[in-house]
């Protein structure tokens, strides 16, 4: 299975009608902070900071999908394709996060079971 690099695919969804904040959320948005240079310190970003930004991005993607689905259900959306695309992007990003979590748990279990 080939998994694309986090933050490497780019792309944005078009805003959908009456729902706020629907554009710019994709599955690749999980690690958008990874490409941004660090502030004045110039150091390498820590794993904890990257994980926090990935989770925050996932949360914002889920909130955008929630707003898009509500707008679609109430009929307040001008572009239904964009709303559906936003919901699908959120579903894909959640699946990716679940796969990463599963792999991390498996790796941790393997480390703990290793005989020294």
VMD Tcl script that builds the backbone (N, CA, C; Angstrom):
set m [mol new atoms 348]
animate dup $m
set s [atomselect $m all]
$s set {name element resname resid chain x y z} {
  {N N UNK 1 A 0.835 -1.163 0.000}
  {CA C UNK 1 A 0.000 0.000 0.000}
  {C C UNK 1 A 0.888 1.236 0.000}
  {N N UNK 2 A 0.620 2.163 -0.880}
  {CA C UNK 2 A 1.391 3.398 -0.971}
  {C C UNK 2 A 0.565 4.525 -0.362}
  {N N UNK 3 A 1.151 5.202 0.629}
  {CA C UNK 3 A 0.486 6.330 1.268}
  {C C UNK 3 A 1.237 7.585 0.871}
  {N N UNK 4 A 0.545 8.574 0.281}
  {CA C UNK 4 A 1.223 9.801 -0.129}
  {C C UNK 4 A 1.736 10.554 1.095}
  {N N UNK 5 A 2.754 11.379 0.908}
  {CA C UNK 5 A 3.269 12.149 2.039}
  {C C UNK 5 A 2.211 13.109 2.559}
  {N N UNK 6 A 2.160 13.255 3.874}
  {CA C UNK 6 A 1.183 14.144 4.481}
  {C C UNK 6 A 1.518 15.577 4.093}
  {N N UNK 7 A 0.521 16.284 3.584}
  {CA C UNK 7 A 0.712 17.669 3.186}
  {C C UNK 7 A 1.293 17.819 1.794}
  {N N UNK 8 A 1.528 16.700 1.072}
  {CA C UNK 8 A 2.183 16.779 -0.211}
  {C C UNK 8 A 1.264 16.836 -1.407}
  {N N UNK 9 A -0.037 16.668 -1.214}
  {CA C UNK 9 A -0.939 16.638 -2.353}
  {C C UNK 9 A -1.547 17.989 -2.669}
  {N N UNK 10 A -1.752 18.837 -1.665}
  {CA C UNK 10 A -2.313 20.168 -1.887}
  {C C UNK 10 A -3.734 20.117 -2.391}
  {N N UNK 11 A -4.202 21.216 -2.951}
  {CA C UNK 11 A -5.545 21.282 -3.501}
  {C C UNK 11 A -6.523 21.836 -2.481}
  {N N UNK 12 A -7.574 22.488 -2.993}
  {CA C UNK 12 A -8.591 23.033 -2.113}
  {C C UNK 12 A -9.950 22.764 -2.706}
  {N N UNK 13 A -10.937 22.750 -1.857}
  {CA C UNK 13 A -12.309 22.603 -2.306}
  {C C UNK 13 A -12.922 23.996 -2.428}
  {N N UNK 14 A -13.782 24.165 -3.391}
  {CA C UNK 14 A -14.438 25.457 -3.570}
  {C C UNK 14 A -15.448 25.664 -2.455}
  {N N UNK 15 A -15.607 26.889 -1.973}
  {CA C UNK 15 A -16.585 27.138 -0.926}
  {C C UNK 15 A -17.987 26.820 -1.416}
  {N N UNK 16 A -18.798 26.291 -0.528}
  {CA C UNK 16 A -20.145 25.918 -0.898}
  {C C UNK 16 A -21.135 26.886 -0.276}
  {N N UNK 17 A -21.777 27.647 -1.098}
  {CA C UNK 17 A -22.879 28.516 -0.755}
  {C C UNK 17 A -22.881 29.163 0.613}
  {N N UNK 18 A -23.932 28.849 1.430}
  {CA C UNK 18 A -24.146 29.542 2.672}
  {C C UNK 18 A -23.329 29.034 3.848}
  {N N UNK 19 A -22.555 27.996 3.708}
  {CA C UNK 19 A -21.782 27.488 4.831}
  {C C UNK 19 A -20.432 28.181 4.880}
  {N N UNK 20 A -20.014 28.569 6.062}
  {CA C UNK 20 A -18.758 29.280 6.236}
  {C C UNK 20 A -17.607 28.295 6.365}
  {N N UNK 21 A -16.446 28.665 5.869}
  {CA C UNK 21 A -15.232 27.892 6.077}
  {C C UNK 21 A -15.204 26.559 5.372}
  {N N UNK 22 A -15.803 26.444 4.211}
  {CA C UNK 22 A -15.842 25.158 3.534}
  {C C UNK 22 A -14.657 24.923 2.626}
  {N N UNK 23 A -13.951 25.944 2.207}
  {CA C UNK 23 A -12.847 25.764 1.275}
  {C C UNK 23 A -11.552 25.432 1.978}
  {N N UNK 24 A -10.649 24.792 1.245}
  {CA C UNK 24 A -9.296 24.589 1.725}
  {C C UNK 24 A -9.085 23.378 2.596}
  {N N UNK 25 A -10.059 22.518 2.768}
  {CA C UNK 25 A -9.869 21.348 3.612}
  {C C UNK 25 A -9.760 20.112 2.748}
  {N N UNK 26 A -8.618 19.438 2.829}
  {CA C UNK 26 A -8.425 18.212 2.089}
  {C C UNK 26 A -7.797 17.180 2.991}
  {N N UNK 27 A -7.747 15.958 2.539}
  {CA C UNK 27 A -7.088 14.913 3.303}
  {C C UNK 27 A -5.611 15.213 3.457}
  {N N UNK 28 A -5.032 15.893 2.477}
  {CA C UNK 28 A -3.613 16.231 2.562}
  {C C UNK 28 A -3.357 17.329 3.574}
  {N N UNK 29 A -4.408 17.978 4.046}
  {CA C UNK 29 A -4.244 19.065 5.000}
  {C C UNK 29 A -3.847 18.607 6.388}
  {N N UNK 30 A -3.696 17.314 6.609}
  {CA C UNK 30 A -3.332 16.825 7.925}
  {C C UNK 30 A -2.002 17.362 8.403}
  {N N UNK 31 A -1.087 17.590 7.528}
  {CA C UNK 31 A 0.229 18.039 7.972}
  {C C UNK 31 A 0.676 19.316 7.319}
  {N N UNK 32 A -0.218 20.244 7.109}
  {CA C UNK 32 A 0.147 21.465 6.410}
  {C C UNK 32 A 1.231 22.240 7.127}
  {N N UNK 33 A 1.343 22.117 8.439}
  {CA C UNK 33 A 2.358 22.836 9.183}
  {C C UNK 33 A 3.762 22.319 8.907}
  {N N UNK 34 A 3.905 21.139 8.323}
  {CA C UNK 34 A 5.213 20.538 8.102}
  {C C UNK 34 A 6.031 21.314 7.073}
  {N N UNK 35 A 5.381 21.908 6.088}
  {CA C UNK 35 A 6.117 22.600 5.044}
  {C C UNK 35 A 6.464 24.037 5.429}
  {N N UNK 36 A 5.791 24.562 6.419}
  {CA C UNK 36 A 6.034 25.948 6.813}
  {C C UNK 36 A 7.318 26.050 7.621}
  {N N UNK 37 A 8.156 27.039 7.320}
  {CA C UNK 37 A 9.390 27.190 8.085}
  {C C UNK 37 A 9.088 27.607 9.510}
  {N N UNK 38 A 9.954 27.216 10.408}
  {CA C UNK 38 A 9.812 27.549 11.825}
  {C C UNK 38 A 10.090 29.034 12.010}
  {N N UNK 39 A 9.655 29.610 13.115}
  {CA C UNK 39 A 9.801 31.034 13.386}
  {C C UNK 39 A 11.255 31.459 13.506}
  {N N UNK 40 A 11.547 32.405 14.359}
  {CA C UNK 40 A 12.879 32.980 14.489}
  {C C UNK 40 A 13.899 31.974 14.992}
  {N N UNK 41 A 13.444 30.913 15.698}
  {CA C UNK 41 A 14.356 29.911 16.232}
  {C C UNK 41 A 15.046 29.111 15.140}
  {N N UNK 42 A 14.368 28.874 14.025}
  {CA C UNK 42 A 14.956 28.160 12.899}
  {C C UNK 42 A 15.187 26.685 13.174}
  {N N UNK 43 A 14.682 26.157 14.282}
  {CA C UNK 43 A 14.873 24.760 14.633}
  {C C UNK 43 A 13.883 23.865 13.929}
  {N N UNK 44 A 14.115 22.580 14.079}
  {CA C UNK 44 A 13.222 21.591 13.510}
  {C C UNK 44 A 11.968 21.502 14.374}
  {N N UNK 45 A 10.775 21.474 13.761}
  {CA C UNK 45 A 9.559 21.366 14.549}
  {C C UNK 45 A 9.530 20.018 15.284}
  {N N UNK 46 A 9.007 20.016 16.495}
  {CA C UNK 46 A 8.968 18.781 17.273}
  {C C UNK 46 A 7.823 17.896 16.811}
  {N N UNK 47 A 7.934 16.623 17.151}
  {CA C UNK 47 A 6.899 15.653 16.792}
  {C C UNK 47 A 5.574 16.031 17.442}
  {N N UNK 48 A 5.634 16.461 18.697}
  {CA C UNK 48 A 4.414 16.846 19.406}
  {C C UNK 48 A 3.708 18.007 18.736}
  {N N UNK 49 A 4.480 18.997 18.293}
  {CA C UNK 49 A 3.881 20.151 17.613}
  {C C UNK 49 A 3.249 19.742 16.290}
  {N N UNK 50 A 3.920 18.872 15.550}
  {CA C UNK 50 A 3.375 18.401 14.274}
  {C C UNK 50 A 2.115 17.576 14.479}
  {N N UNK 51 A 2.115 16.736 15.517}
  {CA C UNK 51 A 0.937 15.926 15.813}
  {C C UNK 51 A -0.235 16.809 16.215}
  {N N UNK 52 A 0.044 17.821 17.019}
  {CA C UNK 52 A -1.002 18.755 17.437}
  {C C UNK 52 A -1.582 19.501 16.241}
  {N N UNK 53 A -0.721 19.958 15.330}
  {CA C UNK 53 A -1.234 20.680 14.162}
  {C C UNK 53 A -2.022 19.750 13.242}
  {N N UNK 54 A -1.608 18.484 13.140}
  {CA C UNK 54 A -2.346 17.519 12.321}
  {C C UNK 54 A -3.730 17.258 12.902}
  {N N UNK 55 A -3.808 17.131 14.210}
  {CA C UNK 55 A -5.100 16.896 14.850}
  {C C UNK 55 A -5.993 18.126 14.721}
  {N N UNK 56 A -5.420 19.304 14.879}
  {CA C UNK 56 A -6.200 20.539 14.705}
  {C C UNK 56 A -6.724 20.663 13.277}
  {N N UNK 57 A -5.899 20.286 12.307}
  {CA C UNK 57 A -6.325 20.330 10.911}
  {C C UNK 57 A -7.449 19.328 10.653}
  {N N UNK 58 A -7.335 18.143 11.248}
  {CA C UNK 58 A -8.385 17.134 11.107}
  {C C UNK 58 A -9.687 17.640 11.717}
  {N N UNK 59 A -9.593 18.287 12.866}
  {CA C UNK 59 A -10.779 18.827 13.520}
  {C C UNK 59 A -11.435 19.907 12.664}
  {N N UNK 60 A -10.638 20.794 12.074}
  {CA C UNK 60 A -11.216 21.845 11.234}
  {C C UNK 60 A -11.839 21.258 9.969}
  {N N UNK 61 A -11.241 20.194 9.442}
  {CA C UNK 61 A -11.813 19.518 8.278}
  {C C UNK 61 A -13.165 18.912 8.630}
  {N N UNK 62 A -13.254 18.307 9.816}
  {CA C UNK 62 A -14.517 17.720 10.253}
  {C C UNK 62 A -15.583 18.791 10.479}
  {N N UNK 63 A -15.181 19.942 11.032}
  {CA C UNK 63 A -16.129 21.038 11.241}
  {C C UNK 63 A -16.623 21.595 9.910}
  {N N UNK 64 A -15.733 21.680 8.925}
  {CA C UNK 64 A -16.133 22.150 7.593}
  {C C UNK 64 A -17.120 21.184 6.957}
  {N N UNK 65 A -16.880 19.900 7.132}
  {CA C UNK 65 A -17.787 18.892 6.588}
  {C C UNK 65 A -19.140 18.958 7.273}
  {N N UNK 66 A -19.135 19.203 8.570}
  {CA C UNK 66 A -20.390 19.333 9.311}
  {C C UNK 66 A -21.192 20.518 8.795}
  {N N UNK 67 A -20.516 21.652 8.610}
  {CA C UNK 67 A -21.201 22.841 8.091}
  {C C UNK 67 A -21.716 22.601 6.669}
  {N N UNK 68 A -20.919 21.909 5.857}
  {CA C UNK 68 A -21.338 21.635 4.475}
  {C C UNK 68 A -22.543 20.707 4.439}
  {N N UNK 69 A -22.546 19.682 5.291}
  {CA C UNK 69 A -23.670 18.753 5.284}
  {C C UNK 69 A -24.944 19.423 5.805}
  {N N UNK 70 A -24.797 20.299 6.800}
  {CA C UNK 70 A -25.972 21.032 7.283}
  {C C UNK 70 A -26.512 21.969 6.208}
  {N N UNK 71 A -25.616 22.654 5.508}
  {CA C UNK 71 A -26.044 23.555 4.439}
  {C C UNK 71 A -26.713 22.777 3.311}
  {N N UNK 72 A -26.180 21.603 3.023}
  {CA C UNK 72 A -26.762 20.769 1.973}
  {C C UNK 72 A -28.142 20.261 2.386}
  {N N UNK 73 A -28.283 19.866 3.640}
  {CA C UNK 73 A -29.558 19.350 4.128}
  {C C UNK 73 A -30.634 20.429 4.184}
  {N N UNK 74 A -30.244 21.653 4.502}
  {CA C UNK 74 A -31.224 22.735 4.593}
  {C C UNK 74 A -31.472 23.428 3.257}
  {N N UNK 75 A -30.680 23.108 2.253}
  {CA C UNK 75 A -30.850 23.716 0.935}
  {C C UNK 75 A -30.214 25.082 0.808}
  {N N UNK 76 A -29.301 25.423 1.694}
  {CA C UNK 76 A -28.649 26.732 1.659}
  {C C UNK 76 A -27.329 26.716 0.915}
  {N N UNK 77 A -27.124 25.768 0.054}
  {CA C UNK 77 A -25.854 25.642 -0.649}
  {C C UNK 77 A -26.070 25.931 -2.130}
  {N N UNK 78 A -25.153 26.713 -2.709}
  {CA C UNK 78 A -25.261 27.048 -4.132}
  {C C UNK 78 A -24.564 26.016 -5.006}
  {N N UNK 79 A -23.538 25.359 -4.460}
  {CA C UNK 79 A -22.768 24.382 -5.226}
  {C C UNK 79 A -22.757 23.038 -4.482}
  {N N UNK 80 A -23.714 22.167 -4.780}
  {CA C UNK 80 A -23.793 20.890 -4.055}
  {C C UNK 80 A -22.558 20.013 -4.253}
  {N N UNK 81 A -21.928 20.103 -5.423}
  {CA C UNK 81 A -20.738 19.285 -5.669}
  {C C UNK 81 A -19.615 19.652 -4.704}
  {N N UNK 82 A -19.447 20.940 -4.431}
  {CA C UNK 82 A -18.407 21.385 -3.501}
  {C C UNK 82 A -18.705 20.909 -2.082}
  {N N UNK 83 A -19.976 20.929 -1.693}
  {CA C UNK 83 A -20.352 20.467 -0.356}
  {C C UNK 83 A -20.088 18.969 -0.217}
  {N N UNK 84 A -20.445 18.216 -1.226}
  {CA C UNK 84 A -20.210 16.768 -1.196}
  {C C UNK 84 A -18.717 16.481 -1.207}
  {N N UNK 85 A -17.975 17.240 -1.978}
  {CA C UNK 85 A -16.521 17.080 -2.015}
  {C C UNK 85 A -15.894 17.364 -0.645}
  {N N UNK 86 A -16.395 18.371 0.041}
  {CA C UNK 86 A -15.893 18.709 1.377}
  {C C UNK 86 A -16.163 17.576 2.360}
  {N N UNK 87 A -17.353 16.996 2.286}
  {CA C UNK 87 A -17.692 15.878 3.176}
  {C C UNK 87 A -16.826 14.663 2.859}
  {N N UNK 88 A -16.602 14.383 1.588}
  {CA C UNK 88 A -15.759 13.252 1.202}
  {C C UNK 88 A -14.304 13.459 1.624}
  {N N UNK 89 A -13.813 14.690 1.491}
  {CA C UNK 89 A -12.450 15.003 1.941}
  {C C UNK 89 A -12.305 14.747 3.433}
  {N N UNK 90 A -13.320 15.127 4.201}
  {CA C UNK 90 A -13.286 14.901 5.648}
  {C C UNK 90 A -13.304 13.407 5.963}
  {N N UNK 91 A -14.083 12.653 5.214}
  {CA C UNK 91 A -14.130 11.205 5.438}
  {C C UNK 91 A -12.778 10.562 5.117}
  {N N UNK 92 A -12.160 10.994 4.027}
  {CA C UNK 92 A -10.851 10.457 3.666}
  {C C UNK 92 A -9.781 10.833 4.686}
  {N N UNK 93 A -9.830 12.055 5.179}
  {CA C UNK 93 A -8.835 12.466 6.167}
  {C C UNK 93 A -9.020 11.704 7.471}
  {N N UNK 94 A -10.255 11.386 7.840}
  {CA C UNK 94 A -10.500 10.597 9.044}
  {C C UNK 94 A -10.008 9.161 8.851}
  {N N UNK 95 A -10.218 8.607 7.661}
  {CA C UNK 95 A -9.710 7.264 7.382}
  {C C UNK 95 A -8.187 7.230 7.444}
  {N N UNK 96 A -7.541 8.255 6.897}
  {CA C UNK 96 A -6.084 8.333 6.941}
  {C C UNK 96 A -5.588 8.432 8.376}
  {N N UNK 97 A -6.238 9.265 9.181}
  {CA C UNK 97 A -5.850 9.402 10.587}
  {C C UNK 97 A -6.033 8.078 11.327}
  {N N UNK 98 A -7.096 7.355 11.033}
  {CA C UNK 98 A -7.331 6.059 11.676}
  {C C UNK 98 A -6.260 5.042 11.269}
  {N N UNK 99 A -5.863 5.054 10.001}
  {CA C UNK 99 A -4.811 4.140 9.547}
  {C C UNK 99 A -3.471 4.471 10.192}
  {N N UNK 100 A -3.170 5.748 10.323}
  {CA C UNK 100 A -1.916 6.158 10.958}
  {C C UNK 100 A -1.924 5.738 12.424}
  {N N UNK 101 A -3.055 5.929 13.096}
  {CA C UNK 101 A -3.174 5.515 14.500}
  {C C UNK 101 A -2.989 4.013 14.644}
  {N N UNK 102 A -3.609 3.235 13.766}
  {CA C UNK 102 A -3.484 1.787 13.815}
  {C C UNK 102 A -2.034 1.360 13.611}
  {N N UNK 103 A -1.354 1.949 12.644}
  {CA C UNK 103 A 0.058 1.620 12.402}
  {C C UNK 103 A 0.927 1.991 13.591}
  {N N UNK 104 A 0.634 3.121 14.225}
  {CA C UNK 104 A 1.415 3.538 15.397}
  {C C UNK 104 A 1.208 2.572 16.560}
  {N N UNK 105 A -0.025 2.127 16.759}
  {CA C UNK 105 A -0.305 1.161 17.833}
  {C C UNK 105 A 0.389 -0.162 17.547}
  {N N UNK 106 A 0.341 -0.621 16.297}
  {CA C UNK 106 A 1.017 -1.870 15.931}
  {C C UNK 106 A 2.521 -1.760 16.136}
  {N N UNK 107 A 3.092 -0.639 15.769}
  {CA C UNK 107 A 4.532 -0.443 15.946}
  {C C UNK 107 A 4.903 -0.426 17.420}
  {N N UNK 108 A 4.081 0.225 18.228}
  {CA C UNK 108 A 4.338 0.256 19.672}
  {C C UNK 108 A 4.253 -1.140 20.270}
  {N N UNK 109 A 3.256 -1.913 19.880}
  {CA C UNK 109 A 3.123 -3.277 20.380}
  {C C UNK 109 A 4.310 -4.137 19.963}
  {N N UNK 110 A 4.792 -3.951 18.740}
  {CA C UNK 110 A 5.945 -4.704 18.270}
  {C C UNK 110 A 7.189 -4.348 19.079}
  {N N UNK 111 A 7.355 -3.077 19.377}
  {CA C UNK 111 A 8.513 -2.649 20.175}
  {C C UNK 111 A 8.473 -3.264 21.567}
  {N N UNK 112 A 7.285 -3.255 22.196}
  {CA C UNK 112 A 7.157 -3.794 23.546}
  {C C UNK 112 A 7.323 -5.310 23.581}
  {N N UNK 113 A 7.016 -5.999 22.480}
  {CA C UNK 113 A 7.137 -7.448 22.439}
  {C C UNK 113 A 8.529 -7.912 22.026}
  {N N UNK 114 A 9.393 -6.993 21.624}
  {CA C UNK 114 A 10.735 -7.354 21.180}
  {C C UNK 114 A 11.564 -7.838 22.366}
  {N N UNK 115 A 12.190 -9.008 22.201}
  {CA C UNK 115 A 13.091 -9.567 23.229}
  {C C UNK 115 A 14.446 -8.903 23.124}
  {N N UNK 116 A 14.984 -8.522 24.256}
  {CA C UNK 116 A 16.305 -7.875 24.257}
  {C C UNK 116 A 17.363 -8.845 24.696}
}
mol reanalyze $m
mol bondsrecalc $m
mol representation Tube
mol addrep $m
